[in-house]
Amino acid sequence: MDCVFCGIINGEIPSNKVYEDDLVLAFRDINPEAPVHILVVPKTHVSSCDSIDADNSFLISKIFEMIPQIAKKEGLSNGYRVITNVGEDGGQSVKHLHFHILGGKKLPVHLC
């Protein structure tokens, strides 16, 4: 499998880690779109939201348990945004499920 996030998870590609446990890895985006831009990924390869099922949904639960803790550690006390992209039309550039945590400034209003 040729997955950049799997390479980061396996230590083959360097990253600036902000959180890691046995199921989840969070690291700084190399092309940040906000002062704080962190990617949170399951350590098990899941292609996208379309691949979430009863066998792997516990990973997403774990990610969403950790996101507020990561945001707090990063000083995002005034709010932040969590985004995931699905498929080509949704703007997904890496085919490994990941969630963006964006914050550190007032973000523009998008679809709400």
Secondary structure, 3 states (H helix, E strand, C coil): CCCHHHHHHCCCCCCCEEEECCCEEEEECCCCCCCEEEEEEECCCCCCHHHCCCCCHHHHHHHHHHHHHHHHHCCCCCCEEEECCCCCCCCCCCCCCCEEEEECCCCCCCCC
